[in-house]
Every structure is written in structure tokens, then in C-alpha cells.
Amino acid sequence: MKPAIRMVVTDLDNTLYDWVTFFTASFYRMVDVAAEKLGVTRDRLLDELREVHRSHRNSEQPFALLETSAVKSRYPNATRSELAKEFRPVFQEFNRVRKEKLKLYAGVEETLQRLQRNRIQVIGHTEATVPNALYRLRALELEPFFVRLYAATPSGSGHYDKERGESLLRTTIDVRYLRPGERKPDPRVLLDICREMGIAPQQTLYIGDSISRDIGMAKGAGVWAAWAQYGAAFDPELGERLARITHWSEEDIRRTKEAQARHGNAKPDRALRYCISEIFDAFTF
């Protein structure tokens, strides 16, 4: 008998779409254009952006470029709004590449449609910030399939355009902000989701691309686990480029190594080799 599922909790980045590919390509295009405009080397700008990311503990910090020393020294008296206007063509390059590269994995829309027809509660869970997560769900036309989203609270000054920043947060999804320290692979996060949704862990399926962080968390919480194995099929060079500008501190690296040691051998109940729709081969909804 296939396990009967009433709720699906899914990771977003590299589970529903290839975040590594789109973000790395967009970010480095922005850096190259900005470095040429500022008359500095790519490496200098990457170093400064990494420091900004670390100060916010987030590698996906919108408008981090405006906080770099290269920009501040070039435009010492400019306001943030003035800087944003000056660098609008640079950010437009990021947006152009993102629009080109941000695509759903095969079968995602069809899978979410089928779950919705079966009246399955679908919950998003990500350590991306709420505005970034909502932007991607909206851009990919996935908002109608999610009843709730658990995501991180953003840091920093937010969008330079207040109206635009507020519009990013308007959504039909019930948004819940993760508390500081609520990080994968802590199973309490997932247990809280089950409790708040009123659905037992034994009737819940978690889908994610990381064995140690997603699958380890799911097994620790006693929920069913499907590993989005296809989410790791990106160019390894992109992973190295992403590591170049990561916000991770020594503490983050230590915690990741500990998670790998504890959960690196976690066994998913189903490995999704090629497509998220393979969940229907292993579970009933």
C-alpha cells in the first residue's frame, strides 16, 4: 500500500526551479556590468559584495551593490534613491538574465495542479526571504497552488521604492515568517508546520533537494521524504561561483558540516531522479 498523504511541504530553490543556475548567471552579469561602470575589477567587487552579504547573513540581498565601498567611494554624497537610479541599467541586466534563466523544472506545474485537484494542502518552506520567495512564485505563476509559505525575514533597507517593496508582499498566500534560528535541518520547524496546519506528520510529505538539510529534517520529524535528486544537476562551476560570494560565516560552515555528519546518510522514502511528478508513483494523495 502506498502511504496516504494529506499535505505536501516543499522546498522551493532547486526543487521547483533551478535557483543556482538563474541566480549565479544573473548575479555575475550584474557584477560585470557594474565593475565596468565603476572602473574596478570583478574580483574587487565580488569581495565587497561578499562582505555585504555576510553583514546581512544573506547571499541574496537585493541592492547589495549600493552598499559596496566601490559605489560609496565613487558617489559619496548620493542618497540610496539616487544610487538606485544611477545603477538602474545595471540592475536591469540582472533582471534580464533572471527572466531568461528562471524556469520551472519539468512537471512542476502539472504536479501542483494535480495536488490541487485532489485538495492536498501545499506549503512552501524556504530559507530564502519572504520577498524573494514570493517574487519567484509570482513570476512562475505558482501563487494559486500554495496555501501557506514559511520563509525568512529580510534584513537591510529593503527595496528603494517603498511602493514596489510593499507590492512584492501582497499575496493570496498565508505568509509566516520564520523565527531567528529556525533553520534546516531542525525538525522542530517541520513539526510546527504540521501542528499549525492540523495534519499529522505521518500524513505529510516533504520534498527537497538536500539530503542533509531537507531529507534529514523530514526524517527527524517523522514525515515522509522525497528527495529532488534532479535539483543537484547543475554545472559544478556555478556552485563554485556561488561559494565565491556566499554569506556563510565560520559558524554557518561548522553547522553545515555538523548537519552533514548527522544527516548526510539520511534515506529518502523516494528519490525523484528526473521529475517531481514521480511522487505519484510512491504516494497516494
Secondary structure, 3 states (H helix, E strand, C coil): CCCECCEEEECCECCCECHHHHHHHHHHHHHHHHHHHHCCCHHHHHHHHHHHHHHHCCCCCCCHHHHCHHHHHHCCCCCHHHHHHHCHHHHHHHHHHHHHHCCECCCHHHHHHHHHHCCCEEEEEEEEEHHHHHHHHHHCCCHHHCCEEEEECCCCCCCCCHHHHHHHCCCCCEEEECCCCCCCCCHHHHHHHHHHHCCCHHHEEEEECCHHHHHHHHHHHCCEEEEEHHHHCCCHHHHHHHHHCCCCCHHHHHHHHHHHHHHCCCCCCEEECCCHHHHHHHCEC
